[in-house]
Each structure stands twice: as structure tokens, then as C-alpha cells.
């Protein structure tokens, strides 16, 4: 990606495509006159008297009666449908129940052979239903982007306008990122020796344990979702102990964007290739390895890493956006 292109400048947050292209003028405060306020109040009174008059308005009375009757019929119908549906459910513990079908039997009997994962749940999530997991990872990314759009603070206090137009000034109640960071640390423990010593000891252990859970997801209980949540918790603890200034040395908005972009792109391309070859009865060429070894289960290990990165970044991004409005 060329850094001089307009898209690259927008992606890195160096420029705004709409800046200096939209004429912005400060809005004048609108003040209603006393006579207009009185006229509005009189109109409201007339509306209440003639339209919402329960004593004389027969149509409104009929509507309220019909509304209550319709609500009662709807509730009774819904309750009846639910009771009939429950009555048709199979008995608990019956071996002929739909849950005991060929799909679950296939996962249990052939899961290890077909996926190479000792953990059957991970084999199901990241092999048989890998595209479903990919959709869940995209939901996390889209949710973070939505929160970023809604809560992100502007980097500059004022935006210069073109010649001949007024300069747009932000309201006094809006804070810049630097001001928000300073305001954010007012109620936080500053240079708390106990918190920082404990965090300095615990954060590496938490992150290493999270990496272990991600890398062993195909061998034991764990995987990308649980391991990523542990790593995200470690990043949040480090932020609370040492503040944004130290955290931004290794985790910034650019770090979040590139990590999620690379992880989701690799996941999509890798699993698309695997499904394409499987659907056309072709050999994928991806070895499953020896079950029980760390380098086994085909694509499940790298896909677990991708999911873990997305989950960790999402947890941290949500926290910093709700706390300060930016990275």
C-alpha cells in the first residue's frame, strides 16, 4: 500500500477526506419567542381536548378496547402454541432423540481421524464448522469498528476551513485525545507501587498462559476464544497499572487494525482453500500430523492463533474505547 495515496493517508489517520471540502458554519442558538411558546401550548391543549378526549371520543374508546382484546388474544395464542410445541418434544434420555443422530456420531467416531485434533470440540468448531467461526470472528471485528465510529475522539481541537469560510470550532464539552487521557488518569491510581509490582509479576504469566491455551486448543480444553480472552485481560491489567503512555509503545490503533486485518484475511483464504479442495474431492496437501503433537491437526492450529489474536484485540479495543474514546 503506497503511503502517499489518499486511501493510505485516511487509513493511517493522517488526513480526513471530507476536511476542507464541506463548508461548516457555527450554528446560531435558536430562541423561541414568548408568543410562539404560548401558541404551541394552546395547540397542544386543543389536541388533547379534541383528539385525546376519552369521555367524548368514541373512536378512541373503541380503539383502546380493541387493543386490550387483541393483546389478550395474542398472548393466549402464543402461550397455546408454546405449550403444544413443548408437548411434542421427545422424552429426556430417550436414545432415539434427534440429538443422538449421525452428525454427532460422526464427530465422535471420525473426528480424530479427519481433523487430527484430539479435542473434538475444537475439531468441530475450526474444521467442520470453520466458516461459522469465521463469521463470529467478523462479528467481533465489526462490533469494534462500530464502537470506534461512535466513541472515537478527534485528534485535533479545531479543523481549519477554506478561505472565505468560517473556521469550525468544537464545542467546549468535547475533549481531544490528549485531554481525555489526562482526564482519564485523574481518578486512576498514579504510580501505585503495589498495583504496578503485582501487575508486572502477573501480566507476563497471564499472557503466557493465554498463549498456551491458544496453542493447545487442538490438544486440550481451550482454543482461540478462551486464550484470546485471557490475553486481552492481561493487556487490560497492564493498561490499568501503567496507563496509556506505556501501553501505546507496543499496542496502538494501527497495531489493532493490522493484526485483525491479517488474522481475518489469513483465516478466510486458508479455510476457503481447504473447503474448495474438499468439496471437489481433491487432496488439500495440508498434513494432519501426529495426533497429540503440538504441530498437528492441519489448519486448526494457525486458525486458533488467528481467532485468539482477534479476540484479544477486540477485548482491549472495547475497553480503551469505552474508557477514553481512543487508543
Phi, psi and omega per residue, in radians:
X1 nan 2.130 3.121
X2 -1.248 2.290 -3.078
X3 -1.291 -0.319 -3.115
X4 -1.471 -0.192 -3.112
X5 -1.258 2.739 -3.110
X6 -1.117 -0.659 3.132
X7 -1.142 -0.717 3.141
X8 -1.141 -0.709 3.115
X9 -1.120 -0.670 3.084
X10 -1.202 -0.705 -3.099
X11 -1.115 -0.702 -3.131
X12 -1.467 0.010 3.084
X13 1.351 0.350 -3.110
X14 -1.521 -0.375 -3.120
X15 -2.578 2.829 3.111
X16 -2.075 2.182 -3.070
X17 -1.121 -0.452 -3.109
X18 -1.627 -0.153 -3.096
X19 -1.180 2.378 3.134
X20 1.187 0.141 3.122
X21 -1.993 -0.259 3.120
X22 -2.008 2.205 3.140
X23 -1.273 2.169 -3.084
X24 -2.140 2.167 3.119
X25 -2.150 2.498 3.117
X26 -1.171 2.359 -3.132
X27 -1.374 2.399 3.073
X28 -1.444 2.497 3.138
X29 -1.223 2.235 -3.113
X30 -1.559 2.231 3.124
X31 -2.097 2.167 3.124
X32 -1.399 2.535 3.102
X33 -1.420 2.760 -3.093
X34 -1.097 -0.690 3.140
X35 -1.121 -0.688 3.127
X36 -1.143 -0.672 3.123
X37 -1.119 -0.740 3.122
X38 -1.120 -0.722 3.114
X39 -1.075 -0.738 3.116
X40 -1.094 -0.740 3.125
X41 -1.107 -0.705 3.105
X42 -1.122 -0.703 3.117
X43 -1.103 -0.710 3.106
X44 -1.104 -0.709 3.113
X45 -1.103 -0.743 3.119
X46 -1.093 -0.716 3.111
X47 -1.068 -0.770 3.136
X48 -1.117 -0.680 -3.097
X49 -1.203 -0.766 -2.991
X50 -1.640 -0.583 -3.050
X51 -1.701 -0.770 -3.089
X52 -1.764 0.456 3.125
X53 -1.423 1.818 -3.076
X54 -1.235 -0.430 -3.072
X55 -1.312 -0.707 -3.023
X56 -1.888 -0.342 -3.080
X57 -1.480 1.800 -3.094
X58 -1.232 -0.633 -3.132
X59 -1.102 -0.718 3.137
X60 -1.174 -0.670 3.083
X61 -1.080 -0.790 3.136
X62 -1.099 -0.702 3.134
X63 -1.082 -0.786 -3.131
X64 -1.108 -0.700 3.113
X65 -1.131 -0.810 3.134
X66 -1.111 -0.627 3.130
X67 -1.082 -0.814 3.138
X68 -1.139 -0.707 3.132
X69 -1.148 -0.755 3.136
X70 -1.117 -0.698 3.125
X71 -1.116 -0.710 3.125
X72 -1.142 -0.766 3.127
X73 -1.096 -0.736 -3.133
X74 -1.086 -0.791 -3.134
X75 -1.111 -0.776 3.132
X76 -1.125 -0.682 3.115
X77 -1.133 -0.768 -3.138
X78 -1.110 -0.749 3.116
X79 -1.101 -0.708 3.132
X80 -1.119 -0.768 3.134
X81 -1.076 -0.744 -3.134
X82 -1.165 -0.697 3.116
X83 -1.148 -0.727 3.109
X84 -1.124 -0.717 3.128
X85 -1.088 -0.767 3.125
X86 -1.113 -0.635 -3.128
X87 -1.144 -0.421 -3.139
X88 -1.578 -0.061 3.137
X89 -1.175 2.545 3.136
X90 -1.207 2.758 -3.127
X91 -1.188 2.530 3.134
X92 -1.203 2.251 3.123
X93 1.591 -0.047 -3.141
X94 -1.254 2.196 -3.103
X95 -1.161 -0.276 3.129
X96 -1.593 0.168 3.140
X97 -1.100 2.657 3.140
X98 -1.048 -0.442 -3.120
X99 -1.179 -0.462 3.132
X100 -1.610 1.136 -3.087
X101 -1.934 -2.990 -3.048
X102 -1.262 -0.371 -3.115
X103 -1.198 -0.928 3.127
X104 -1.114 -0.630 3.097
X105 -1.110 -0.653 3.117
X106 -1.139 -0.731 3.118
X107 -1.055 -0.765 -3.052
X108 -1.302 -0.746 -3.029
X109 -1.433 -0.644 -3.035
X110 -2.013 0.018 -3.073
X111 -1.063 -0.795 -3.124
X112 -1.125 -0.714 -3.115
X113 -1.227 -0.688 -3.043
X114 -1.479 -0.538 -3.099
X115 -1.855 -0.452 -3.086
X116 1.397 0.088 -3.119
X117 -1.688 2.252 3.083
X118 -1.202 -0.647 3.099
X119 -1.372 1.912 -3.070
X120 -1.126 -0.641 -3.119
X121 -1.102 -0.776 3.111
X122 -1.126 -0.704 3.095
X123 -1.063 -0.659 3.117
X124 -1.217 -0.777 -3.039
X125 -1.249 -0.718 -3.023
X126 -1.829 0.133 3.054
X127 -2.239 -1.170 -3.134
X128 -1.137 -0.687 -3.086
X129 -2.089 0.732 -3.045
X130 -1.182 -0.618 -3.137
X131 -1.203 -0.543 3.060
X132 -1.117 -0.746 3.093
X133 -1.148 -0.636 3.082
X134 -1.081 -0.704 3.077
X135 -1.103 -0.693 3.111
X136 -1.123 -0.687 3.107
X137 -1.131 -0.678 3.095
X138 -1.165 -0.593 3.096
X139 -1.078 -0.730 3.098
X140 -1.066 -0.789 -3.125
X141 -1.123 -0.772 -3.130
X142 -1.131 -0.679 3.102
X143 -1.087 -0.713 3.116
X144 -1.150 -0.727 3.117
X145 -1.090 -0.702 3.123
X146 -1.098 -0.791 3.105
X147 -1.122 -0.642 3.110
X148 -1.086 -0.718 3.129
X149 -1.150 -0.682 -3.057
X150 -1.383 -0.637 -2.974
X151 -1.920 -0.085 -3.060
X152 -1.169 2.414 3.096
X153 -1.605 2.605 3.083
X154 -1.274 2.573 -3.129
X155 -1.388 -0.468 -3.109
X156 -1.936 2.651 -3.113
X157 -1.355 -0.748 -3.126
X158 -2.214 2.661 3.099
X159 -2.006 1.995 -3.111
X160 -1.154 2.449 -3.131
X161 -1.830 3.060 3.127
X162 -1.246 2.900 3.112
X163 -1.122 2.438 -3.140
X164 1.547 -0.090 3.113
X165 -2.072 2.767 -3.117
X166 -1.301 2.638 3.107
X167 -1.478 2.236 -3.130
X168 -1.324 2.245 3.089
X169 -2.034 2.344 -3.138
X170 -1.270 2.614 3.064
X171 -1.051 2.721 -3.070
X172 -1.168 -0.420 -3.077
X173 -1.449 -0.079 3.098
X174 -1.614 2.334 -3.083
X175 -1.832 2.582 2.976
X176 -1.388 3.007 -3.124
X177 -1.096 -0.728 3.139
X178 -1.120 -0.744 3.126
X179 -1.164 -0.684 3.132
X180 -1.152 -0.644 3.122
X181 -1.160 -0.720 3.115
X182 -1.165 -0.708 3.123
X183 -1.194 -0.583 -3.123
X184 -1.143 -0.557 -3.074
X185 -1.510 -0.014 -3.121
X186 -1.102 -0.832 -3.081
X187 -1.659 0.112 3.124
X188 -1.700 2.689 3.100
X189 -1.179 2.055 -3.134
X190 -1.586 2.150 3.116
X191 0.889 0.781 3.097
X192 -1.291 1.943 -3.039
X193 -1.092 -0.736 -3.112
X194 -1.137 -0.844 -3.121
X195 -1.082 -0.762 -3.099
X196 -1.194 -0.681 3.110
X197 -1.138 -0.768 3.131
X198 -1.147 -0.756 3.134
X199 -1.137 -0.709 3.106
X200 -1.065 -0.515 3.103
X201 -1.453 -0.707 -3.017
X202 -1.456 -0.637 -3.029
X203 -1.021 -0.843 3.096
X204 -1.042 -0.675 3.136
X205 -1.141 -0.753 -3.140
X206 -1.090 -0.800 -3.101
X207 -1.181 -0.715 3.106
X208 -1.118 -0.707 3.092
X209 -1.124 -0.691 3.088
X210 -1.086 -0.720 3.085
X211 -1.101 -0.705 3.109
X212 -1.067 -0.770 -3.137
X213 -1.106 -0.683 3.126
X214 -1.158 -0.827 -3.042
X215 -1.267 -0.385 -3.130
X216 -1.825 0.294 -3.106
X217 -1.107 -0.503 -3.141
X218 -1.521 -0.088 -3.125
X219 -1.939 -0.518 -3.056
X220 -2.592 3.007 3.114
X221 -0.962 2.296 -3.110
X222 2.582 -2.678 3.139
X223 2.311 -2.954 -3.042
X224 -1.162 -0.696 -3.087
X225 -1.184 -0.888 -3.111
X226 -1.217 -0.749 3.120
X227 -1.134 -0.703 3.098
X228 -1.116 -0.641 3.102
X229 -1.135 -0.656 3.124
X230 -1.169 -0.769 3.125
X231 -1.112 -0.727 3.095
X232 -1.063 -0.680 3.095
X233 -1.112 -0.663 3.095
X234 -1.123 -0.719 3.101
X235 -1.118 -0.701 3.138
X236 -1.151 -0.707 3.090
X237 -1.092 -0.733 3.113
X238 -1.090 -0.712 3.123
X239 -1.113 -0.768 -3.132
X240 -1.126 -0.539 -3.104
X241 -1.447 -0.707 -2.985
X242 -1.984 -0.174 3.069
X243 1.505 3.049 -3.059
X244 -1.228 -0.568 -3.048
X245 -1.043 -0.762 3.136
X246 -1.382 -0.610 -3.127
X247 -1.167 -0.617 -3.105
X248 -1.258 -0.068 3.039
X249 -1.189 -0.504 -3.105
X250 -2.218 -0.188 3.136
X251 -2.398 1.872 3.124
X252 -2.145 -3.114 3.103
X253 -1.089 -0.652 3.112
X254 -1.133 -0.696 3.097
X255 -1.046 -0.781 3.137
X256 -1.077 -0.806 -3.091
X257 -1.076 -0.850 -3.072
X258 -1.220 -0.656 3.140
X259 -1.092 -0.860 -3.141
X260 -1.142 -0.712 -3.126
X261 -1.091 -0.845 -3.119
X262 -1.150 -0.754 -3.104
X263 -1.109 -0.835 -3.108
X264 -1.202 -0.654 3.125
X265 -1.153 -0.781 3.112
X266 -1.078 -0.767 3.133
X267 -1.004 -0.845 -3.086
X268 -1.105 -0.833 -3.087
X269 -1.183 -0.760 -3.090
X270 -1.121 -0.827 -3.082
X271 -1.324 -0.500 3.059
X272 -1.103 -0.727 3.104
X273 -1.103 -0.760 -3.112
X274 -1.118 -0.747 3.138
X275 -1.222 -0.602 3.134
X276 -1.116 -0.806 -3.135
X277 -1.180 -0.685 3.136
X278 -1.174 -0.671 -3.126
X279 -1.206 -0.466 -3.130
X280 -1.785 0.253 3.082
X281 1.016 0.697 3.103
X282 -1.906 2.700 3.073
X283 -1.317 2.241 -3.126
X284 -1.321 -0.439 -3.128
X285 1.398 0.084 3.138
X286 -1.703 1.958 -3.083
X287 -1.233 2.472 3.104
X288 -1.410 -0.338 3.137
X289 1.318 -2.967 3.129
X290 -1.584 2.090 3.135
X291 -0.977 2.299 -3.114
X292 1.772 -0.298 3.090
X293 -1.488 2.694 -3.103
X294 -1.144 -0.666 3.102
X295 -1.667 1.397 -3.137
X296 -2.626 -3.091 3.071
X297 1.212 0.377 3.020
X298 1.138 -2.103 -3.083
X299 -1.496 -0.094 -3.026
X300 -1.108 -0.707 -3.134
X301 -1.098 -0.924 3.104
X302 -1.122 -0.571 3.106
X303 -1.187 -0.638 3.058
X304 -1.072 -0.702 3.110
X305 -1.102 -0.751 3.124
X306 -1.066 -0.822 3.135
X307 -1.092 -0.745 3.129
X308 -1.056 -0.726 3.118
X309 -1.108 -0.764 -3.130
X310 -1.123 -0.754 -3.118
X311 -1.161 -0.765 -3.141
X312 -1.088 -0.798 3.132
X313 -1.125 -0.672 -3.135
X314 -1.135 -0.784 3.126
X315 -1.047 -0.824 -3.124
X316 -1.151 -0.742 -3.121
X317 -1.096 -0.758 3.093
X318 -1.014 -0.765 -3.082
X319 -1.123 -0.843 -3.076
X320 -1.228 -0.543 -3.140
X321 -1.239 -0.743 3.113
X322 -1.273 -0.435 -3.121
X323 -1.487 -0.791 -3.054
X324 -2.138 -0.396 -3.085
X325 1.604 0.286 3.134
X326 3.049 2.973 -3.129
X327 -1.459 nan nan
